[in-house]
Amino acid sequence: MSRSDRAPRRGAPPGRHPDLLRWNARYADEPPAFRPHPLVEAALDAGLPEGPVLELACGRSGSALALARRGRSVIAVDISDVALRQLGAEADRRGLRDRVHLVQADAQAFDTSGNRFALVLATLYWDPAAFRIGCAVVAPGGLIGWEALTAAQPRRFHVRHGELSAHLPGGFQVLSESLVQTGARVTTRLLARATAGSPLL
Ligand SMILES: C[S@@+](CC[C@H](N)C(=O)[O-])C[C@H]1O[C@@H](n2cnc3c(N)ncnc32)[C@H](O)[C@@H]1O
C-alpha cells in the first residue's frame, strides 16, 4: 500500500479503531481465497453504467480483483491494513494494481470527496452510516450491492431480512433482495438501482 493509498480522509484514525486489531489478527492467520462475491456477476448482468466502483469493508476482496479485471477502477476501503496489503499484493501479481486503489479508512465516516460510482459494494458487513454513505454516492443508473449477516435480534454487524431495502433513501429501485443460506450462515443480499441522482452528503 502506498502512503497516499493509506491516507484516511475523515473519521477516527484507523490505527486506533477498535476493529483494527481483531481483523488484522484474523487476516494474518487465515490464507486469502480472493473469491469474487456473487453480487459482482449479478451487478454486471443487471447492467452497469461506465465509471468506477467503491467497495466498503472490502477485506481481501476477490470482487475488487474481478471488477478490475473487467476494466473498472476500484476504490477498496477497509480498516485493516493487513487485508489491504494482501489485496494489493494479489492485485500486483495479477497486473491489476493500477486499477485497485487501496484506502485504509473507517467505512462509517468515509469521505468520497464528491465522487460518484457505477457500483457501490459491501459484503458481509453492516453499518447504517456506511450504508448511507454508500447510497449517497451511487451514480444515476448505478447500483448498490450489499450483503450482511442476519439475526432476529439486534446484534452488531447484523440486520433483519428486509432491513437493507428499508434503509434505502428515495430514488432507488430494488432489483432483488434475498435470504441466502451458506452452511450455517444466513445473510440478506440486496441489489438496487439508483433511478435518480441521490443528493451528495
Ligand atoms: C466479515 S469481513 C468481510 C470482508 C469482505 N467484504 C468479504 O466479503 O469477505 C468484515 C470486514 O469489515 C472490515 N471492517 C470492520 N469494521 C470496519 C470499519 N469501521 N471500516 C472499514 N472496514 C471495517 C474488516 O476489516 C473486514 O475486512
The ligand as a MOL file (V3000), in Angstrom:
LIG
                    3D

  0  0  0     0  0            999 V3000
M  V30 BEGIN CTAB
M  V30 COUNTS 27 29 0 0 0
M  V30 BEGIN ATOM
M  V30 1 C -16.6300 -10.2150 7.5750 0
M  V30 2 S -15.3410 -9.2500 6.8360 0 CHG=1
M  V30 3 C -15.9280 -9.0880 5.1850 0
M  V30 4 C -14.8240 -8.8330 4.2090 0
M  V30 5 C -15.2480 -8.8960 2.7380 0
M  V30 6 N -16.1740 -7.8500 2.4120 0
M  V30 7 C -15.8360 -10.2460 2.4110 0
M  V30 8 O -16.9910 -10.3340 1.9800 0
M  V30 9 O -15.1220 -11.2440 2.5650 0 CHG=-1
M  V30 10 C -15.6560 -7.6490 7.5150 0
M  V30 11 C -14.6570 -6.5940 7.0320 0
M  V30 12 O -15.0240 -5.3380 7.5690 0
M  V30 13 C -13.8510 -4.6330 7.8940 0
M  V30 14 N -14.2480 -3.5880 8.8430 0
M  V30 15 C -14.7160 -3.7320 10.1050 0
M  V30 16 N -15.0170 -2.5350 10.6240 0
M  V30 17 C -14.7310 -1.6190 9.6570 0
M  V30 18 C -14.8540 -0.2050 9.5750 0
M  V30 19 N -15.3270 0.5120 10.5950 0
M  V30 20 N -14.4540 0.4080 8.4410 0
M  V30 21 C -13.9620 -0.2960 7.3830 0
M  V30 22 N -13.8320 -1.6400 7.4040 0
M  V30 23 C -14.2200 -2.2870 8.5210 0
M  V30 24 C -12.9280 -5.6900 8.4630 0
M  V30 25 O -11.5750 -5.3090 8.4600 0
M  V30 26 C -13.2310 -6.8340 7.4940 0
M  V30 27 O -12.3770 -6.7840 6.3860 0
M  V30 END ATOM
M  V30 BEGIN BOND
M  V30 1 1 1 2
M  V30 2 1 2 3
M  V30 3 1 2 10
M  V30 4 1 3 4
M  V30 5 1 4 5
M  V30 6 1 5 6
M  V30 7 1 5 7
M  V30 8 2 7 8
M  V30 9 1 7 9
M  V30 10 1 10 11
M  V30 11 1 11 12
M  V30 12 1 11 26
M  V30 13 1 12 13
M  V30 14 1 13 14
M  V30 15 1 13 24
M  V30 16 1 14 15
M  V30 17 1 14 23
M  V30 18 2 15 16
M  V30 19 1 16 17
M  V30 20 1 17 18
M  V30 21 2 17 23
M  V30 22 1 18 19
M  V30 23 2 18 20
M  V30 24 1 20 21
M  V30 25 2 21 22
M  V30 26 1 22 23
M  V30 27 1 24 25
M  V30 28 1 24 26
M  V30 29 1 26 27
M  V30 END BOND
M  V30 END CTAB
M  END
